[in-house]
Every structure is written in structure tokens, then in C-alpha cells.
Amino acid sequence: MVDDIPGLRRILKTSEVIAVVGLSGDWFRPSYFAAKYMLEHGYTVIPVNPGYDSILGQKCYQSLRDIPVKVDIVDCFRKTEDIMPIVEDAIAIGAKVLWQQLGVTNAEAAKKAEAAGLEAVMDRCVKIEHGRLFGGLNWCGVNTRVISAKRPQWLPY
């Protein structure tokens, strides 16, 4: 399993196409913000979610096996128990990396991916790691006005 800075940097530097399994079309979901960030930083993002036709202006696919281009990273925004079928699809399409997002830690799936020649990353966010390793922590676009340091005017103090 890749869990060191040089390994994460190498993966993010040599990858171009990221299939995001479980990408939501809701702007306030972490998967949406991570995908938007990666798009803005030059990656090709392919949404995989049967509930949408397109997300972030990108054609959405029903499953990994429906994607017509080569995928470098399969980024999993799914529950830990839902990862094993995704690994099988990632192996079938010849992906290079299985990336399990924050809170997703299916060690058995990671071992299966590694046994098939994929690299595995667990419990890490591609957006956070890219920002940390390539200087994108100052990226704009966080001002959703949902969280603010200013006190709401309508609350009595």
C-alpha cells in the first residue's frame, strides 16, 4: 500500500485520468468539491454514478467498465463494504491505482488490487494530498458562505 510522500507524489504526478466512483452532482458534497479541484488542476475526471447523465460538465458512466478510455486512478467515494466490486472492475479495465477516500479502509480490497498489479491508497483524499504535495492548499473556491468566521446577524448575543 502506498502511504508515503514520494509514493503519493509519484502517483499524482504520473496520473492524468481519474474515474470518481460515487461522484455526487450536489455541489456541497465532498466528492463534488474534490472532483472540481482535480479538474481545475488539469486532470481528466470521469464521473461514475448511475444516477446522473453528467456532473461538472463531464459525461457520467454507469460503471467503470463502461468508460471508453484508459483510467489511471479509480477514486472511491463509496462505503468500505462497497469497495470489493469496484476493485474487480478496476482490475478489469486495467487501472493503475485504487484510491480509497478518507474514511474508506477496505484492506482486503487493497490486497486484491495489489495482487493484480494495481497500487493501493487507503483513507486519503486526492484533493487534500494534491494540495499538500503540490501547493494547492490556497486554491480558491472554498467560499460557499456556508461556513464563516463572522457572527450571524440574525442570532441574538
N, CA, C and O of each residue as an XYZ file, in Angstrom:
628
protein
N       0.844     -1.190      0.000
C       0.000      0.000      0.000
C       0.884      1.246      0.000
O       1.885      1.312      0.714
N       0.506      2.214     -0.796
C       1.257      3.461     -0.877
C       0.770      4.381      0.235
O      -0.408      4.735      0.293
N       1.684      4.760      1.111
C       1.316      5.615      2.232
C       2.427      6.606      2.557
O       2.444      7.187      3.643
N       3.355      6.803      1.622
C       4.461      7.716      1.872
C       4.411      8.883      0.885
O       3.797      8.785     -0.178
N       5.052      9.964      1.245
C       5.014     11.171      0.426
C       5.564     10.943     -0.982
O       4.918     11.339     -1.952
N       6.747     10.312     -1.128
C       7.241     10.097     -2.501
C       6.290      9.245     -3.358
O       6.123      9.511     -4.548
N       5.672      8.229     -2.757
C       4.745      7.386     -3.499
C       3.486      8.124     -3.921
O       3.039      7.992     -5.061
N       2.911      8.900     -3.008
C       1.716      9.684     -3.332
C       2.032     10.736     -4.392
O       1.255     10.947     -5.323
N       3.185     11.392     -4.239
C       3.588     12.406     -5.221
C       3.760     11.768     -6.604
O       3.314     12.330     -7.603
N       4.394     10.615     -6.664
C       4.604      9.924     -7.940
C       3.271      9.566     -8.597
O       3.088      9.770     -9.797
N       2.346      9.032     -7.805
C       1.037      8.654     -8.351
C       0.323      9.869     -8.933
O      -0.171      9.822    -10.059
N       0.270     10.953     -8.168
C      -0.447     12.141     -8.626
C       0.259     12.830     -9.797
O      -0.389     13.444    -10.644
N       1.582     12.723     -9.838
C       2.336     13.368    -10.914
C       2.237     12.598    -12.226
O       2.237     13.205    -13.297
N       2.154     11.272    -12.161
C       2.148     10.460    -13.383
C       0.743     10.099    -13.867
O       0.591      9.504    -14.934
N      -0.270     10.450    -13.099
C      -1.645     10.128    -13.485
C      -2.300     11.309    -14.186
O      -2.019     12.468    -13.879
N      -3.175     10.994    -15.129
C      -3.894     12.043    -15.855
C      -5.410     11.872    -15.791
O      -6.149     12.857    -15.796
N      -5.873     10.620    -15.733
C      -7.308     10.339    -15.799
C      -7.764      9.710    -14.481
O      -7.235      8.690    -14.041
N      -8.757     10.345    -13.869
C      -9.298      9.865    -12.598
C     -10.772      9.541    -12.781
O     -11.566     10.411    -13.138
N     -11.135      8.287    -12.536
C     -12.549      7.896    -12.525
C     -13.018      7.987    -11.075
O     -12.480      7.310    -10.198
N     -14.019      8.823    -10.829
C     -14.507      9.031     -9.464
C     -15.807      8.242     -9.292
O     -16.864      8.636     -9.783
N     -15.697      7.123     -8.584
C     -16.857      6.258     -8.352
C     -17.634      6.806     -7.157
O     -17.097      6.933     -6.057
N     -18.902      7.126     -7.390
C     -19.734      7.692     -6.340
C     -19.722      9.205     -6.330
O     -20.124      9.814     -5.339
N     -19.269      9.830     -7.411
C     -19.257     11.291     -7.506
C     -20.691     11.808     -7.475
O     -21.542     11.361     -8.244
N     -20.941     12.741     -6.586
C     -22.275     13.316     -6.439
C     -22.407     14.573     -7.287
O     -21.429     15.288     -7.503
N     -23.605     14.837     -7.760
C     -23.889     16.056     -8.505
C     -24.243     17.219     -7.599
O     -24.482     18.325     -8.084
N     -24.282     16.992     -6.289
C     -24.601     18.044     -5.326
C     -23.333     18.818     -4.987
O     -22.342     18.229     -4.555
N     -23.360     20.136     -5.180
C     -22.178     20.975     -5.016
C     -21.593     20.933     -3.614
O     -20.407     21.212     -3.433
N     -22.399     20.592     -2.626
C     -21.935     20.639     -1.238
C     -21.332     19.315     -0.766
O     -20.891     19.225      0.379
N     -21.301     18.308     -1.602
C     -20.733     17.010     -1.226
C     -19.210     17.014     -1.414
O     -18.710     17.625     -2.357
N     -18.477     16.343     -0.533
C     -17.011     16.304     -0.660
C     -16.531     15.753     -2.004
O     -15.525     16.221     -2.537
N     -17.235     14.771     -2.554
C     -16.813     14.196     -3.832
C     -16.868     15.250     -4.948
O     -15.995     15.285     -5.816
N     -17.878     16.092     -4.921
C     -18.035     17.141     -5.931
C     -16.884     18.136     -5.850
O     -16.295     18.506     -6.865
N     -16.570     18.566     -4.624
C     -15.515     19.561     -4.449
C     -14.156     18.982     -4.830
O     -13.347     19.666     -5.457
N     -13.896     17.725     -4.457
C     -12.625     17.083     -4.807
C     -12.495     16.948     -6.320
O     -11.432     17.219     -6.879
N     -13.568     16.531     -6.984
C     -13.534     16.378     -8.443
C     -13.351     17.729     -9.132
O     -12.604     17.840    -10.105
N     -14.027     18.740     -8.629
C     -13.890     20.083     -9.197
C     -12.447     20.565     -9.071
O     -11.886     21.117    -10.018
N     -11.864     20.358     -7.924
C     -10.474     20.747     -7.684
C      -9.547     20.036     -8.674
O      -8.692     20.672     -9.289
N      -9.712     18.727     -8.826
C      -8.829     17.967     -9.709
C      -9.011     18.394    -11.175
O      -8.039     18.446    -11.928
N     -10.243     18.698    -11.576
C     -10.489     19.230    -12.929
C      -9.746     20.547    -13.135
O      -9.106     20.760    -14.165
N      -9.840     21.419    -12.144
C      -9.196     22.734    -12.222
C      -7.678     22.627    -12.230
O      -6.990     23.572    -12.619
N      -7.158     21.495    -11.808
C      -5.708     21.312    -11.772
C      -5.209     20.395    -12.886
O      -4.140     19.795    -12.774
N      -5.987     20.293    -13.959
C      -5.522     19.661    -15.178
C      -5.795     18.179    -15.347
O      -5.389     17.594    -16.351
N      -6.462     17.564    -14.406
C      -6.771     16.140    -14.535
C      -8.053     15.957    -15.341
O      -8.915     16.836    -15.359
N      -8.171     14.830    -15.996
C      -9.418     14.444    -16.637
C     -10.203     13.662    -15.587
O      -9.731     12.644    -15.082
N     -11.386     14.135    -15.267
C     -12.220     13.486    -14.255
C     -13.410     12.837    -14.949
O     -14.137     13.481    -15.706
N     -13.593     11.554    -14.676
C     -14.707     10.810    -15.258
C     -15.647     10.384    -14.137
O     -15.293      9.528    -13.326
N     -16.844     10.972    -14.082
C     -17.809     10.582    -13.053
C     -18.373      9.181    -13.303
O     -18.686      8.821    -14.437
N     -18.496      8.404    -12.237
C     -19.133      7.089    -12.319
C     -20.252      7.079    -11.285
O     -20.017      6.904    -10.089
N     -21.478      7.272    -11.778
C     -22.651      7.303    -10.919
C     -23.876      7.089    -11.802
O     -24.174      7.922    -12.659
N     -24.589      5.982    -11.601
C     -25.739      5.686    -12.464
C     -26.900      6.667    -12.308
O     -27.841      6.634    -13.101
N     -26.850      7.526    -11.314
C     -27.952      8.456    -11.078
C     -27.890      9.747    -11.881
O     -28.805     10.566    -11.794
N     -26.829      9.947    -12.661
C     -26.660     11.211    -13.384
C     -26.265     10.965    -14.837
O     -25.676      9.936    -15.169
N     -26.599     11.927    -15.696
C     -26.127     11.897    -17.078
C     -24.781     12.594    -17.202
O     -23.916     12.171    -17.969
N     -24.614     13.683    -16.427
C     -23.333     14.394    -16.413
C     -23.170     15.108    -15.080
O     -24.145     15.477    -14.425
N     -21.911     15.293    -14.695
C     -21.560     16.032    -13.476
C     -20.347     16.887    -13.817
O     -19.400     16.410    -14.442
N     -20.379     18.154    -13.403
C     -19.297     19.100    -13.676
C     -18.990     19.194    -15.173
O     -17.843     19.408    -15.566
N     -20.018     19.031    -15.999
C     -19.850     19.112    -17.439
C     -19.201     17.886    -18.068
O     -18.873     17.893    -19.254
N     -19.016     16.834    -17.274
C     -18.383     15.610    -17.767
C     -19.437     14.514    -17.892
O     -20.304     14.380    -17.028
N     -19.364     13.732    -18.964
C     -20.297     12.622    -19.155
C     -20.133     11.624    -18.015
O     -19.021     11.243    -17.652
N     -21.268     11.212    -17.463
C     -21.281     10.280    -16.339
C     -21.513      8.865    -16.857
O     -22.318      8.657    -17.765
N     -20.811      7.895    -16.282
C     -20.938      6.498    -16.697
C     -21.595      5.666    -15.602
O     -21.489      5.971    -14.414
N     -22.274      4.609    -16.032
C     -22.977      3.712    -15.112
C     -22.002      2.912    -14.256
O     -22.246      2.688    -13.070
N     -20.888      2.479    -14.867
C     -19.891      1.691    -14.138
C     -18.521      1.934    -14.746
O     -18.408      2.527    -15.819
N     -17.487      1.479    -14.067
C     -16.125      1.613    -14.574
C     -15.958      0.924    -15.920
O     -15.233      1.412    -16.786
N     -16.627     -0.206    -16.094
C     -16.474     -0.992    -17.328
C     -17.044     -0.285    -18.561
O     -16.736     -0.668    -19.689
N     -17.868      0.739    -18.354
C     -18.454      1.484    -19.475
C     -17.551      2.598    -19.991
O     -17.824      3.169    -21.047
N     -16.490      2.914    -19.271
C     -15.609      4.022    -19.647
C     -14.767      3.613    -20.862
O     -14.089      2.586    -20.824
N     -14.807      4.412    -21.943
C     -14.119      4.024    -23.180
C     -12.627      4.386    -23.232
O     -11.948      4.009    -24.188
N     -12.107      5.097    -22.243
C     -10.695      5.499    -22.248
C      -9.942      4.831    -21.104
O     -10.546      4.285    -20.180
N      -8.617      4.881    -21.179
C      -7.751      4.312    -20.146
C      -7.845      5.152    -18.875
O      -7.780      6.380    -18.932
N      -7.996      4.492    -17.734
C      -8.120      5.168    -16.435
C      -6.859      4.918    -15.620
O      -6.386      3.787    -15.513
N      -6.326      5.984    -15.051
C      -5.141      5.851    -14.203
C      -5.522      5.566    -12.749
O      -5.044      4.603    -12.151
N      -6.393      6.419    -12.186
C      -6.790      6.293    -10.780
C      -8.290      6.035    -10.692
O      -9.086      6.735    -11.318
N      -8.666      5.031     -9.915
C     -10.071      4.812     -9.571
C     -10.236      5.343     -8.153
O      -9.772      4.733     -7.190
N     -10.900      6.480     -8.041
C     -11.082      7.178     -6.763
C     -12.446      6.795     -6.202
O     -13.471      7.090     -6.815
N     -12.468      6.142     -5.046
C     -13.693      5.550     -4.497
C     -14.331      6.402     -3.409
O     -13.799      6.506     -2.303
N     -15.461      7.005     -3.720
C     -16.291      7.713     -2.746
C     -17.486      6.819     -2.409
O     -18.637      7.208     -2.607
N     -17.206      5.639     -1.910
C     -18.243      4.680     -1.537
C     -17.931      4.139     -0.153
O     -16.828      4.333      0.360
N     -18.895      3.463      0.451
C     -18.689      2.862      1.762
C     -17.640      1.760      1.671
O     -17.452      1.146      0.620
N     -16.967      1.524      2.777
C     -15.923      0.500      2.836
C     -16.424     -0.847      2.340
O     -15.711     -1.541      1.615
N     -17.629     -1.225      2.717
C     -18.166     -2.532      2.324
C     -18.538     -2.612      0.845
O     -18.787     -3.706      0.338
N     -18.582     -1.483      0.144
C     -18.929     -1.466     -1.282
C     -17.706     -1.473     -2.202
O     -17.861     -1.384     -3.420
N     -16.511     -1.575     -1.656
C     -15.293     -1.417     -2.451
C     -14.927     -2.655     -3.271
O     -14.396     -2.515     -4.373
N     -15.192     -3.851     -2.769
C     -14.734     -5.064     -3.465
C     -15.218     -5.163     -4.922
O     -14.408     -5.479     -5.793
N     -16.502     -4.907     -5.226
C     -16.905     -4.949     -6.647
C     -16.207     -3.874     -7.491
O     -15.975     -4.068     -8.684
N     -15.879     -2.756     -6.871
C     -15.178     -1.682     -7.582
C     -13.767     -2.137     -7.936
O     -13.266     -1.838     -9.020
N     -13.119     -2.869     -7.008
C     -11.775     -3.395     -7.272
C     -11.803     -4.336     -8.469
O     -10.931     -4.272     -9.336
N     -12.797     -5.199     -8.515
C     -12.903     -6.137     -9.635
C     -13.042     -5.397    -10.958
O     -12.441     -5.787    -11.959
N     -13.841     -4.322    -10.962
C     -13.986     -3.516    -12.178
C     -12.687     -2.781    -12.506
O     -12.306     -2.690    -13.673
N     -12.005     -2.255    -11.482
C     -10.743     -1.536    -11.693
C      -9.696     -2.459    -12.307
O      -8.946     -2.055    -13.196
N      -9.650     -3.695    -11.830
C      -8.721     -4.689    -12.384
C      -9.092     -4.983    -13.840
O      -8.221     -5.060    -14.705
N     -10.385     -5.145    -14.100
C     -10.865     -5.492    -15.444
C     -10.539     -4.414    -16.487
O     -10.258     -4.731    -17.643
N     -10.578     -3.139    -16.074
C     -10.316     -2.065    -17.041
C      -8.833     -1.701    -17.119
O      -8.446     -0.864    -17.934
N      -8.007     -2.314    -16.288
C      -6.568     -2.050    -16.335
C      -6.142     -0.751    -15.692
O      -5.169     -0.132    -16.124
N      -6.863     -0.328    -14.659
C      -6.481      0.889    -13.938
C      -5.136      0.680    -13.252
O      -4.717     -0.456    -13.033
N      -4.467      1.764    -12.917
C      -3.154      1.685    -12.272
C      -3.241      1.788    -10.752
O      -2.429      1.200    -10.037
N      -4.233      2.540    -10.258
C      -4.312      2.825     -8.821
C      -5.740      2.702     -8.327
O      -6.674      3.184     -8.967
N      -5.905      2.045     -7.171
C      -7.175      2.047     -6.454
C      -6.996      3.000     -5.287
O      -6.173      2.760     -4.404
N      -7.766      4.083     -5.283
C      -7.627      5.113     -4.251
C      -8.910      5.141     -3.433
O      -9.971      5.496     -3.947
N      -8.814      4.766     -2.157
C      -9.964      4.802     -1.252
C      -9.919      6.110     -0.472
O      -8.917      6.431      0.167
N     -11.002      6.851     -0.532
C     -11.066      8.173      0.071
C     -11.026      8.132      1.601
O     -11.025      7.061      2.208
N     -10.994      9.313      2.206
C     -10.975      9.429      3.667
C     -12.106      8.618      4.287
O     -13.258      8.725      3.866
N     -11.776      7.814      5.281
C     -12.772      7.007      5.965
C     -13.061      5.677      5.291
O     -13.802      4.860      5.837
N     -12.494      5.444      4.124
C     -12.716      4.196      3.394
C     -11.452      3.342      3.546
O     -10.383      3.703      3.054
N     -11.593      2.211      4.233
C     -10.417      1.402      4.549
C     -10.708     -0.087      4.383
O     -10.805     -0.819      5.368
N     -10.845     -0.522      3.159
C     -11.072     -1.936      2.890
C      -9.717     -2.577      2.554
O      -9.279     -2.565      1.404
N      -9.065     -3.137      3.585
C      -7.731     -3.716      3.427
C      -7.742     -4.930      2.501
O      -6.801     -5.143      1.738
N      -8.801     -5.717      2.572
C      -8.914     -6.895      1.705
C      -8.970     -6.470      0.232
O      -8.343     -7.091     -0.627
N      -9.717     -5.424     -0.042
C      -9.804     -4.913     -1.414
C      -8.454     -4.364     -1.868
O      -8.061     -4.555     -3.019
N      -7.746     -3.687     -0.975
C      -6.425     -3.152     -1.312
C      -5.455     -4.292     -1.640
O      -4.676     -4.194     -2.588
N      -5.504     -5.358     -0.861
C      -4.636     -6.507     -1.122
C      -4.963     -7.156     -2.462
O      -4.064     -7.559     -3.200
N      -6.245     -7.254     -2.769
C      -6.660     -7.838     -4.043
C      -6.175     -6.980     -5.210
O      -5.711     -7.502     -6.224
N      -6.286     -5.664     -5.056
C      -5.819     -4.749     -6.094
C      -4.314     -4.892     -6.297
O      -3.841     -4.967     -7.432
N      -3.564     -4.931     -5.202
C      -2.109     -5.057     -5.290
C      -1.705     -6.395     -5.907
O      -0.745     -6.463     -6.676
N      -2.433     -7.449     -5.572
C      -2.136     -8.773     -6.147
C      -2.338     -8.771     -7.659
O      -1.705     -9.550     -8.372
N      -3.214     -7.902     -8.147
C      -3.480     -7.798     -9.590
C      -2.587     -6.766    -10.276
O      -2.717     -6.531    -11.477
N      -1.672     -6.146     -9.507
C      -0.737     -5.196    -10.107
C      -1.088     -3.734     -9.953
O      -0.361     -2.877    -10.454
N      -2.186     -3.420     -9.274
C      -2.546     -2.027     -9.035
C      -1.854     -1.545     -7.764
O      -1.526     -2.341     -6.884
N      -1.636     -0.246     -7.679
C      -1.193      0.334     -6.422
C      -2.446      0.672     -5.633
O      -3.499      0.931     -6.216
N      -2.340      0.669     -4.310
C      -3.499      0.944     -3.473
C      -3.191      2.057     -2.479
O      -2.122      2.097     -1.869
N      -4.153      2.955     -2.337
C      -4.078      4.036     -1.359
C      -5.363      3.960     -0.555
O      -6.445      3.815     -1.123
N      -5.251      4.056      0.775
C      -6.445      3.987      1.626
C      -6.514      5.196      2.552
O      -5.498      5.736      2.988
N      -7.753      5.600      2.837
C      -8.031      6.624      3.845
C      -7.309      7.945      3.562
O      -6.795      8.588      4.477
N      -7.277      8.339      2.298
C      -6.683      9.621      1.907
C      -7.537     10.266      0.823
O      -8.213      9.579      0.057
N      -7.498     11.592      0.771
C      -8.265     12.345     -0.223
C      -7.324     12.847     -1.323
O      -6.281     13.432     -1.029
N      -7.689     12.621     -2.582
C      -6.830     13.064     -3.687
C      -6.664     14.579     -3.681
O      -5.582     15.086     -3.974
N      -7.715     15.291     -3.354
C      -7.641     16.755     -3.334
C      -6.709     17.239     -2.240
O      -5.862     18.099     -2.478
N      -6.860     16.694     -1.044
C      -6.009     17.103      0.080
C      -4.553     16.754     -0.207
O      -3.660     17.570      0.021
N      -4.315     15.552     -0.702
C      -2.941     15.133     -0.974
C      -2.329     15.968     -2.096
O      -1.160     16.345     -2.011
N      -3.088     16.260     -3.132
C      -2.570     17.106     -4.217
C      -2.230     18.486     -3.681
O      -1.159     19.019     -3.971
N      -3.130     19.066     -2.903
C      -2.882     20.388     -2.331
C      -1.672     20.402     -1.410
O      -0.881     21.345     -1.430
N      -1.533     19.377     -0.618
C      -0.421     19.276      0.329
C       0.912     19.097     -0.395
O       1.915     19.694     -0.004
N       0.927     18.280     -1.442
C       2.175     17.932     -2.107
C       2.558     18.853     -3.258
O       3.730     18.926     -3.630
N       1.574     19.561     -3.828
C       1.860     20.405     -4.984
C       1.463     21.865     -4.775
O       1.379     22.618     -5.746
N       1.220     22.277     -3.547
C       0.983     23.682     -3.249
C      -0.386     24.204     -3.604
O      -0.516     25.382     -3.935
N      -1.416     23.378     -3.550
C      -2.756     23.837     -3.899
C      -3.640     24.121     -2.706
O      -4.855     24.252     -2.857
N      -3.051     24.220     -1.508
C      -3.874     24.458     -0.324
C      -4.528     25.832     -0.346
O      -5.529     26.050      0.336
N      -3.978     26.755     -1.118
C      -4.546     28.102     -1.187
C      -5.563     28.238     -2.303
O      -6.004     29.349     -2.598
N      -5.951     27.119     -2.938
C      -6.868     27.168     -4.074
C      -8.180     27.817     -3.686
O      -8.776     27.470     -2.666
N      -8.626     28.751     -4.491
C      -9.889     29.442     -4.221
C     -11.069     28.540     -4.566
O     -10.904     27.510     -5.218
N     -12.238     28.928     -4.131
C     -13.429     28.159     -4.415
C     -14.040     27.578     -3.161
O     -14.996     26.806     -3.231
N     -13.492     27.944     -2.006
C     -13.997     27.410     -0.758
C     -15.111     28.290     -0.195
O     -15.852     27.850      0.684
N     -15.243     29.506     -0.677
C     -16.200     30.436     -0.116
C     -17.622     30.098     -0.566
O     -18.148     30.686     -1.511
N     -18.220     29.153      0.121
C     -19.589     28.760     -0.187
C     -20.590     29.537      0.657
O     -21.800     29.411      0.470
N     -20.085     30.330      1.575
C     -20.874     31.103      2.533
C     -21.661     30.207      3.479
O     -22.582     30.674      4.148
N     -21.312     28.935      3.543
C     -21.935     28.024      4.484
C     -21.213     28.113      5.816
O     -21.848     28.056      6.869
N     -19.893     28.254      5.784
C     -19.084     28.377      6.990
C     -18.420     29.739      6.948
O     -17.825     30.118      5.940
N     -18.524     30.465      8.033
C     -17.947     31.791      8.086
C     -17.434     32.077      9.486
O     -17.962     31.550     10.465
N     -16.413     32.906      9.583
C     -15.881     33.327     10.871
C     -16.698     34.487     11.444
O     -16.544     34.847     12.611
N     -17.560     35.064     10.619
C     -18.371     36.189     11.079
C     -19.608     35.687     11.812
O     -20.193     34.670     11.440
N     -19.990     36.398     12.839
C     -21.192     36.023     13.570
C     -22.433     36.333     12.739
O     -22.534     37.398     12.129
N     -23.376     35.389     12.721
C     -24.623     35.655     12.005
C     -25.356     36.834     12.643
O     -25.440     36.918     13.869
N     -25.882     37.735     11.832
C     -26.557     38.912     12.328
C     -27.931     38.596     12.937
O     -28.445     39.362     13.752
N     -28.513     37.471     12.539
C     -29.857     37.154     12.995
C     -29.892     36.466     14.360
O     -30.968     36.284     14.930
N     -28.705     36.074     14.899
C     -28.690     35.428     16.210
C     -28.511     36.465     17.314
O     -27.647     37.335     17.201
N     -29.316     36.391     18.387
C     -29.159     37.347     19.489
C     -27.954     36.957     20.353
O     -27.808     35.790     20.718
N     -27.100     37.916     20.679
C     -25.931     37.658     21.521
C     -26.026     38.390     22.811
O     -25.127     38.289     23.645
